[in-house]
Amino acid sequence: MKVPLKKNISFAYNEAFELIVMMGMIACEPQMVKTAEEYRIELDPLNKEIFTDAVNKMSPHMLRELQFFFGYDFFHKALDYAFYESITSSRQPLSAASWIGRLEKTEASEIAANMVYGVYYDKMEELLQGRKWEEIRKDRLGLIERVKVTLPLDEVKEAQEPLLECLRHPEETKRRYMMLISQFHRDVFAGWSEVIREESERALVRYEAFFKGDPERFIREIHKSEPEIFQVPSTIHISFVSQVGNHHIWPFEASHFWVIFGVFNDRVFGPAADREKAELFFKALSDKRRIDFIMLLRERPRYGSELAAELGITPAAVIYHANFFFFLDLVEFRRSDHRLYYHLNKERLRELLALTAKVMLDE
């Protein structure tokens, strides 16, 4: 089936995403620094300046609150998933101020329930114990009891107690996160908002032109996926704050989804020097789990949760390890049976093995 890419895919700048991504990256700074080093990503000097200025403007209390709501695992999401869910509920891009206004009108109990989903989305069967999510999400006391006896995955286990606090005191929680987000927007983000918009929209023009010229090539070479995943309408937000990334965000009603796409994806996923490719290839294979990852995909394509179970890691860790292979064009996404499957590019693996031999032997 040929997917009408130009009809289904649009590009937009969604300022609300930039606000919330910045808060998450600051809260998870050690993780982001380590990830950038391992992926061999050098942050843009302007981006560094923005983040340094942001931290300097934040009070100790503000930093503690930022850690409470955002400081768990940037790739997994946890309590902050509720804020992403709130943004994706709108098909139209939102300014930071308009999104904050929408959030203010949202019931505190709804946000708290979405926080539960963010912490437990990959352990929902254990959490629900046969009940339906749409039923239990409205039962705050029932959620409290289920969260108390259900351990989250290790990477977000520290979010369990804060989550219980949010569930027990939803109105107080709402006052706290509204104060934090509003203050961060006013005192930190607003001063850089136009600069961030300009940088994002400059990249948006470049990406959109590439896409319109050859949609399938853009999806395969820059987005690192197969066109079939875009069978429903979707919007690609171009993010200067995240720099590099390709993060799909699906709301509960999957009739539309958003993609947060880094301004420098084409640099990282595009051509690189032979030695750099060889070095990254060695880095990718330096972890036994990534070798196992390749061996499993050699047998057949697999979806994320399936890989997580077979490798004994979390779904968020699957995304983390897969990015090494995306950078090398070794792995791509394809959609089948309403799931995204990881596919191994065997020909590319042969090319990288030959390239590595060429670099090491100077032939």
C-alpha positions in Angstrom: 0.0 0.0 0.0 1.4 3.4 -1.0 1.0 5.9 1.8 0.1 9.4 0.7 3.0 11.0 2.6 2.4 14.6 1.4 -1.2 14.4 2.6 -0.5 12.7 6.0 2.6 14.6 7.1 2.9 18.3 7.9 5.7 20.3 9.5 5.1 22.8 12.3 6.9 24.7 15.1 5.1 23.8 18.4 6.5 26.2 21.0 4.9 24.2 23.9 7.2 21.2 23.0 10.3 23.4 23.2 9.3 24.6 26.7 8.7 21.2 28.1 11.7 19.6 26.3 14.0 22.2 27.8 12.7 21.6 31.3 13.2 17.8 30.9 16.7 18.2 29.5 17.8 20.5 32.4 16.3 18.1 35.0 18.1 15.1 33.3 21.4 16.9 32.5 23.8 14.1 33.6 21.9 11.6 31.4 21.9 14.1 28.5 25.6 14.8 28.8 26.4 11.1 28.9 24.1 10.3 25.9 25.6 13.1 23.8 29.1 11.8 24.5 28.2 8.2 23.6 26.4 9.3 20.4 29.3 11.6 19.6 27.0 14.7 19.4 28.5 18.1 20.0 25.9 20.7 21.2 25.6 23.9 19.2 27.3 26.8 21.1 24.1 28.8 21.1 22.2 25.9 22.7 24.9 25.6 25.4 24.5 29.4 26.1 20.8 29.0 26.4 21.0 26.1 28.8 23.7 27.8 31.0 21.6 30.9 31.2 18.5 28.9 32.1 20.2 27.1 35.0 21.7 30.4 36.3 18.2 32.0 36.4 16.7 29.2 38.4 16.4 29.3 42.2 17.3 26.3 44.3 13.6 25.8 45.0 12.8 25.9 41.3 15.5 23.4 40.5 14.1 21.0 43.2 10.6 21.3 41.8 12.0 20.7 38.3 13.7 17.5 39.6 10.4 16.4 41.3 8.4 16.5 38.0 11.0 15.9 35.3 14.2 14.4 36.8 13.8 10.6 36.2 14.6 9.3 32.7 14.4 11.6 29.7 13.8 8.8 27.2 11.3 6.9 29.3 9.3 9.9 30.6 7.5 9.6 33.9 5.5 12.3 35.7 6.3 14.7 32.8 4.4 12.4 30.4 1.2 14.1 31.5 2.5 17.4 30.1 3.4 15.8 26.7 0.0 14.2 26.6 -1.6 17.5 27.2 0.3 19.1 24.3 -0.4 16.2 21.9 -4.1 16.4 22.6 -4.1 19.4 20.2 -3.5 18.7 16.5 -2.6 22.4 16.1 0.7 23.8 17.3 0.5 25.7 20.6 2.4 28.7 21.9 3.8 28.1 25.3 1.4 30.6 26.9 -1.7 29.1 25.2 -0.7 25.6 26.3 -0.2 26.8 29.9 -3.7 28.2 29.7 -5.1 24.9 28.5 -3.2 23.1 31.3 -4.7 25.4 33.9 -8.2 24.4 32.8 -7.4 20.7 32.9 -8.7 18.7 35.9 -5.9 18.0 38.4 -7.1 14.4 38.7 -6.7 13.9 34.9 -3.1 15.1 35.0 -2.3 12.9 37.9 -3.8 9.9 36.1 -1.6 10.7 33.1 1.4 10.8 35.4 0.5 7.2 36.3 0.4 6.2 32.7 3.8 7.9 32.1 5.5 5.9 34.9 3.8 2.5 34.1 3.0 2.5 30.4 5.3 -0.5 29.9 3.9 -2.3 32.9 0.2 -1.6 32.4 -0.9 -5.3 32.5 0.6 -5.7 36.0 -0.8 -2.4 37.1 -4.3 -2.9 35.8 -4.7 -6.5 37.0 -7.5 -7.1 34.4 -9.2 -3.8 34.7 -9.4 -1.4 31.7 -7.3 1.8 31.8 -10.2 4.0 30.8 -12.0 2.7 33.9 -9.3 2.8 36.5 -7.8 6.1 35.5 -11.0 7.8 36.9 -10.7 5.9 40.2 -8.0 7.9 42.1 -8.1 5.8 45.2 -7.9 2.6 43.2 -4.9 4.0 41.3 -3.2 4.8 44.6 -3.6 1.2 45.8 -2.4 -0.2 42.5 0.7 2.1 42.4 1.6 1.2 46.0 2.0 -2.5 45.1 3.3 -2.3 41.6 7.0 -1.5 41.1 7.9 0.6 38.1 10.9 -0.3 35.9 14.3 0.4 37.4 15.0 3.5 35.4 11.9 5.3 36.8 11.6 3.5 40.2 12.4 6.8 42.0 9.2 8.2 40.5 7.0 5.9 42.5 6.8 7.8 45.8 6.5 11.3 44.1 3.7 9.7 42.0 1.9 8.6 45.1 2.2 12.1 46.5 0.7 13.5 43.4 -2.2 11.0 43.5 -2.9 11.7 47.2 -2.9 15.5 46.8 -3.9 16.3 43.2 -5.0 19.9 43.7 -1.9 20.8 45.6 0.2 19.0 42.9 -1.6 21.1 40.3 -0.7 24.3 42.1 2.9 23.2 42.3 3.4 22.2 38.6 1.4 25.3 37.4 3.7 27.6 39.4 6.8 25.8 38.2 5.9 25.8 34.5 4.6 29.3 34.5 7.7 30.6 36.3 10.0 28.7 34.0 8.2 30.1 31.0 8.3 33.7 32.4 11.8 33.8 33.9 13.8 31.4 31.8 12.2 30.4 28.5 10.5 33.7 27.4 13.9 35.5 27.0 15.1 33.0 24.5 11.8 32.1 22.9 12.2 34.1 19.7 15.8 32.9 19.2 14.7 29.3 19.6 11.8 29.8 17.2 14.0 31.3 14.5 16.5 28.5 14.7 13.8 25.9 14.7 11.9 27.4 11.8 15.1 27.8 9.8 15.7 24.1 10.0 11.9 23.5 9.3 12.2 25.3 6.0 15.2 23.1 5.0 13.5 19.8 6.1 10.2 20.7 4.5 11.8 21.5 1.2 13.7 18.2 1.3 10.5 16.3 2.2 8.4 17.9 -0.6 11.1 17.2 -3.1 11.3 13.5 -2.3 9.0 12.4 0.6 10.0 8.8 0.6 13.7 9.6 0.6 13.3 12.0 3.5 11.4 9.4 5.6 13.9 6.7 4.8 17.2 8.6 5.0 16.6 11.3 7.5 13.6 10.1 9.5 15.1 6.5 9.5 11.7 4.8 9.1 9.5 3.3 6.4 6.6 5.4 4.9 4.1 2.8 6.2 4.3 4.2 9.8 2.6 7.4 8.5 -0.8 5.8 7.8 -2.4 8.4 10.1 -2.0 12.1 10.0 1.1 13.3 11.8 3.0 16.6 12.4 6.7 16.9 12.6 7.8 19.5 15.1 11.4 20.7 14.4 13.2 21.2 17.7 16.3 23.4 18.3 16.3 22.7 22.0 16.7 18.9 21.5 19.2 19.4 18.6 19.1 15.7 17.6 16.2 13.3 18.1 13.4 11.5 16.5 10.7 11.0 19.2 7.2 9.8 18.3 4.5 10.9 20.8 1.1 9.2 20.5 -1.9 10.5 22.4 -4.4 8.0 23.8 -6.6 8.5 20.7 -4.1 7.5 18.0 -5.8 9.3 15.1 -2.9 11.8 15.0 0.6 11.8 16.3 3.5 14.2 16.7 7.2 13.7 16.1 9.8 15.8 17.9 12.6 16.0 15.3 16.0 17.6 15.9 17.4 20.5 13.9 20.6 18.6 13.3 19.2 15.2 12.4 20.5 15.5 8.8 24.0 16.1 10.1 24.1 13.1 12.4 22.1 10.8 10.2 23.8 12.0 7.0 27.2 11.2 5.5 30.2 11.2 7.9 33.9 10.5 7.5 35.0 6.9 7.2 37.0 6.9 10.4 34.1 8.5 12.3 31.8 5.8 11.0 34.2 3.1 11.9 34.7 4.5 15.5 30.9 4.8 16.0 30.5 1.2 14.7 33.0 0.0 17.2 31.2 2.0 19.9 27.9 0.5 18.9 29.3 -3.0 19.2 31.1 -2.4 22.4 28.0 -3.4 24.4 27.0 -7.0 24.4 23.4 -6.1 24.5 23.8 -4.2 21.2 25.4 -7.2 19.6 22.5 -9.3 20.8 20.2 -6.6 19.4 21.7 -7.1 16.0 21.6 -10.9 16.3 17.9 -10.9 17.1 17.1 -8.6 14.2 19.2 -10.8 11.9 16.6 -13.6 12.6 13.6 -11.4 11.9 12.2 -7.9 12.6 11.0 -7.2 16.1 9.0 -4.5 17.8 10.2 -2.6 20.9 8.6 -4.4 23.7 9.6 -7.7 22.1 13.2 -6.7 21.9 13.1 -5.4 25.5 11.8 -8.8 26.8 14.3 -10.8 24.9 17.3 -8.6 25.8 16.2 -8.2 29.4 16.1 -4.4 29.2 13.5 -1.8 29.3 11.6 -0.3 26.2 13.4 3.0 26.9 16.7 1.2 26.8 15.8 -0.3 23.5 15.4 3.2 22.1 18.7 4.3 23.6 20.6 1.4 22.0 18.7 1.7 18.7 19.9 5.2 18.2 23.5 4.0 17.7 22.2 1.9 14.8 20.0 4.7 13.4 23.1 6.9 13.2 24.9 4.2 11.1 21.9 3.4 8.9 21.9 -0.2 10.3 18.3 -0.2 11.6 15.1 1.4 10.4 11.4 1.5 11.5 8.6 -0.2 9.5 5.0 -0.3 10.5 3.0 -3.6 10.5 -0.2 -4.7 12.4 -0.4 -1.3 14.2 3.2 -1.7 15.6 6.5 -0.2 14.7 9.1 -2.9 14.0 12.9 -2.6 14.0 14.4 -3.9 10.7 18.1 -4.7 10.2 19.8 -3.4 7.0 22.0 -6.4 6.3 23.6 -4.9 3.3 24.6 -1.9 5.4 26.1 -4.2 8.0 28.3 -5.8 5.3 29.3 -2.3 4.2 30.3 -1.2 7.7 32.3 -4.4 8.3 34.2 -3.8 5.0 34.7 -0.1 5.9 36.0 -1.0 9.3 38.5 -3.4 7.8 39.6 -0.7 5.3 40.2 1.9 8.0 42.0 -0.5 10.4 44.2 -2.0 7.7 44.7 1.3 5.8 43.8 -0.3 2.6 
